[in-house]
């Protein structure tokens, strides 16, 4: 049973990291798109 909890913890950790990375990337892209209109 401990192995299952370990796998769930690792998957959850990677999921949170992926969501945080993707969210920060989208937020930066949104801010950059709004702040400057030049390409």
Phi and psi in radians as a Rosetta constraint file:
Dihedral C 1 N 2 CA 2 C 2 CIRCULARHARMONIC -1.134 0.35
Dihedral N 2 CA 2 C 2 N 3 CIRCULARHARMONIC -0.581 0.35
Dihedral C 2 N 3 CA 3 C 3 CIRCULARHARMONIC -1.133 0.35
Dihedral N 3 CA 3 C 3 N 4 CIRCULARHARMONIC -0.650 0.35
Dihedral C 3 N 4 CA 4 C 4 CIRCULARHARMONIC -1.117 0.35
Dihedral N 4 CA 4 C 4 N 5 CIRCULARHARMONIC -0.782 0.35
Dihedral C 4 N 5 CA 5 C 5 CIRCULARHARMONIC -1.132 0.35
Dihedral N 5 CA 5 C 5 N 6 CIRCULARHARMONIC -0.624 0.35
Dihedral C 5 N 6 CA 6 C 6 CIRCULARHARMONIC -1.142 0.35
Dihedral N 6 CA 6 C 6 N 7 CIRCULARHARMONIC -0.783 0.35
Dihedral C 6 N 7 CA 7 C 7 CIRCULARHARMONIC -1.119 0.35
Dihedral N 7 CA 7 C 7 N 8 CIRCULARHARMONIC -0.743 0.35
Dihedral C 7 N 8 CA 8 C 8 CIRCULARHARMONIC -1.107 0.35
Dihedral N 8 CA 8 C 8 N 9 CIRCULARHARMONIC -0.696 0.35
Dihedral C 8 N 9 CA 9 C 9 CIRCULARHARMONIC -1.136 0.35
Dihedral N 9 CA 9 C 9 N 10 CIRCULARHARMONIC -0.741 0.35
Dihedral C 9 N 10 CA 10 C 10 CIRCULARHARMONIC -1.160 0.35
Dihedral N 10 CA 10 C 10 N 11 CIRCULARHARMONIC -0.781 0.35
Dihedral C 10 N 11 CA 11 C 11 CIRCULARHARMONIC -1.100 0.35
Dihedral N 11 CA 11 C 11 N 12 CIRCULARHARMONIC -0.728 0.35
Dihedral C 11 N 12 CA 12 C 12 CIRCULARHARMONIC -1.119 0.35
Dihedral N 12 CA 12 C 12 N 13 CIRCULARHARMONIC -0.688 0.35
Dihedral C 12 N 13 CA 13 C 13 CIRCULARHARMONIC -1.111 0.35
Dihedral N 13 CA 13 C 13 N 14 CIRCULARHARMONIC -0.813 0.35
Dihedral C 13 N 14 CA 14 C 14 CIRCULARHARMONIC -1.144 0.35
Dihedral N 14 CA 14 C 14 N 15 CIRCULARHARMONIC -0.612 0.35
Dihedral C 14 N 15 CA 15 C 15 CIRCULARHARMONIC -1.138 0.35
Dihedral N 15 CA 15 C 15 N 16 CIRCULARHARMONIC -0.757 0.35
Dihedral C 15 N 16 CA 16 C 16 CIRCULARHARMONIC -1.130 0.35
Dihedral N 16 CA 16 C 16 N 17 CIRCULARHARMONIC -0.731 0.35
Dihedral C 16 N 17 CA 17 C 17 CIRCULARHARMONIC -1.115 0.35
Dihedral N 17 CA 17 C 17 N 18 CIRCULARHARMONIC -0.727 0.35
Dihedral C 17 N 18 CA 18 C 18 CIRCULARHARMONIC -1.136 0.35
Dihedral N 18 CA 18 C 18 N 19 CIRCULARHARMONIC -0.742 0.35
Dihedral C 18 N 19 CA 19 C 19 CIRCULARHARMONIC -1.141 0.35
Dihedral N 19 CA 19 C 19 N 20 CIRCULARHARMONIC -0.713 0.35
Dihedral C 19 N 20 CA 20 C 20 CIRCULARHARMONIC -1.150 0.35
Dihedral N 20 CA 20 C 20 N 21 CIRCULARHARMONIC -0.743 0.35
Dihedral C 20 N 21 CA 21 C 21 CIRCULARHARMONIC -1.139 0.35
Dihedral N 21 CA 21 C 21 N 22 CIRCULARHARMONIC -0.804 0.35
Dihedral C 21 N 22 CA 22 C 22 CIRCULARHARMONIC -1.147 0.35
Dihedral N 22 CA 22 C 22 N 23 CIRCULARHARMONIC -0.704 0.35
Dihedral C 22 N 23 CA 23 C 23 CIRCULARHARMONIC -1.146 0.35
Dihedral N 23 CA 23 C 23 N 24 CIRCULARHARMONIC -0.734 0.35
Dihedral C 23 N 24 CA 24 C 24 CIRCULARHARMONIC -1.180 0.35
Dihedral N 24 CA 24 C 24 N 25 CIRCULARHARMONIC -0.633 0.35
Dihedral C 24 N 25 CA 25 C 25 CIRCULARHARMONIC -1.128 0.35
Dihedral N 25 CA 25 C 25 N 26 CIRCULARHARMONIC -0.775 0.35
Dihedral C 25 N 26 CA 26 C 26 CIRCULARHARMONIC -1.144 0.35
Dihedral N 26 CA 26 C 26 N 27 CIRCULARHARMONIC -0.691 0.35
Dihedral C 26 N 27 CA 27 C 27 CIRCULARHARMONIC -1.146 0.35
Dihedral N 27 CA 27 C 27 N 28 CIRCULARHARMONIC -0.761 0.35
Dihedral C 27 N 28 CA 28 C 28 CIRCULARHARMONIC -1.121 0.35
Dihedral N 28 CA 28 C 28 N 29 CIRCULARHARMONIC -0.742 0.35
Dihedral C 28 N 29 CA 29 C 29 CIRCULARHARMONIC -1.088 0.35
Dihedral N 29 CA 29 C 29 N 30 CIRCULARHARMONIC -0.687 0.35
Dihedral C 29 N 30 CA 30 C 30 CIRCULARHARMONIC -1.153 0.35
Dihedral N 30 CA 30 C 30 N 31 CIRCULARHARMONIC -0.762 0.35
Dihedral C 30 N 31 CA 31 C 31 CIRCULARHARMONIC -1.175 0.35
Dihedral N 31 CA 31 C 31 N 32 CIRCULARHARMONIC -0.745 0.35
Dihedral C 31 N 32 CA 32 C 32 CIRCULARHARMONIC -1.130 0.35
Dihedral N 32 CA 32 C 32 N 33 CIRCULARHARMONIC -0.656 0.35
Dihedral C 32 N 33 CA 33 C 33 CIRCULARHARMONIC -1.154 0.35
Dihedral N 33 CA 33 C 33 N 34 CIRCULARHARMONIC -0.572 0.35
Dihedral C 33 N 34 CA 34 C 34 CIRCULARHARMONIC -1.466 0.35
Dihedral N 34 CA 34 C 34 N 35 CIRCULARHARMONIC -0.664 0.35
Dihedral C 34 N 35 CA 35 C 35 CIRCULARHARMONIC -1.208 0.35
Dihedral N 35 CA 35 C 35 N 36 CIRCULARHARMONIC -0.839 0.35
Dihedral C 35 N 36 CA 36 C 36 CIRCULARHARMONIC -2.070 0.35
Dihedral N 36 CA 36 C 36 N 37 CIRCULARHARMONIC 2.335 0.35
Dihedral C 36 N 37 CA 37 C 37 CIRCULARHARMONIC -1.657 0.35
Dihedral N 37 CA 37 C 37 N 38 CIRCULARHARMONIC -0.194 0.35
Dihedral C 37 N 38 CA 38 C 38 CIRCULARHARMONIC -1.433 0.35
Dihedral N 38 CA 38 C 38 N 39 CIRCULARHARMONIC 2.551 0.35
